[in-house]
């Protein structure tokens, strides 16, 4: 897996797709958000590649230790609120 920090390296769409054809790509956005880009045609092959990727395993370990999370209760409240709002609109 290749990690690309877009704050340090600028890519156009063509370059990104070229990278993703070779291996999955983790994009780190300047605002802190992360996106994962990979070819979608062979899910099982992608899973196997990621399973063997030390970089991806390190990424998962880091994410699992992250304190940046949303409590399940907050997610449930948000869903309930959205469903109520949808009921009120014709």
N, C-alpha and C positions, 0 to 999 in steps of 0.2 A: 504494500500500500504506500502510495506517495502522499505526503502532506504538503500542501501549498498554502503558505501564509500570504493572503492577498494584500496585506499591509506592506509586505516586503517585496512581493513579486507580482507583477501585473500579467494576466493571461487574457487572451481573447478566446472566444468560444471555440474556434477551430483548434487552438493549442490545447484547450482543456479536453476536448473530445479525443484528440490524438493521444494525450496522456491516459485517458480513461480506457482507451482501446487496449492498452498494454497492461494496466493494473488499476485497481480501485483508487480513487483520489479523495482525500479529505481536504476540503477547502475551509480555511480559517478566515473568517471575515473580519474586517477592521472593527466592527461593532461587537465582536466576541461570539457571534453565532457561528455554527459549524454546519457544513453540508457535506454529504457523502455522495460521490458520483461514481457509478460503475455501469458497465454494459449490462443490459437487462435480459439478454437472450438465453443465458444458461445459469439459472439460479444455483443449482447444485455445484457447478464449477466455481462460482463466486464464493459460496459458503466454504468450500474446501480451501480456496486460496486464502481467504481471510482467517480460517482456522490455523493455517500454517504461517501466518504473517506475524512475526514478533512485533512489528510496529503497530499493527491493529490490536494485538493482545495488550500491548502497553497502553494504547489509547483507551481500551475498555477498562483496564485497571484504574487508570487515572479518572475516567468518568464515574466509576463506581465509588470512588472515594470523595468525589466532589460534594461540597456542601450546598452547591447551587441546585436546589430542587424545589419542587412544588408538592406540597402535602396533598394526599389523595382527597382529603375533605375539601380543599380549595377547588380542586378540579371538579368534584361532584357538585359543589355550589354553583360553579360557573356553567356547568351543563344544565342544571336545573333552571338557572336564570335564563339561559338561552332558549330552552324549551318553553318556558312561560312567555317569553317575548314573542316567540313564533306563534303561540296559541292566540295571542292578542292581535296579530296582523292577519287580515283577510286574505 
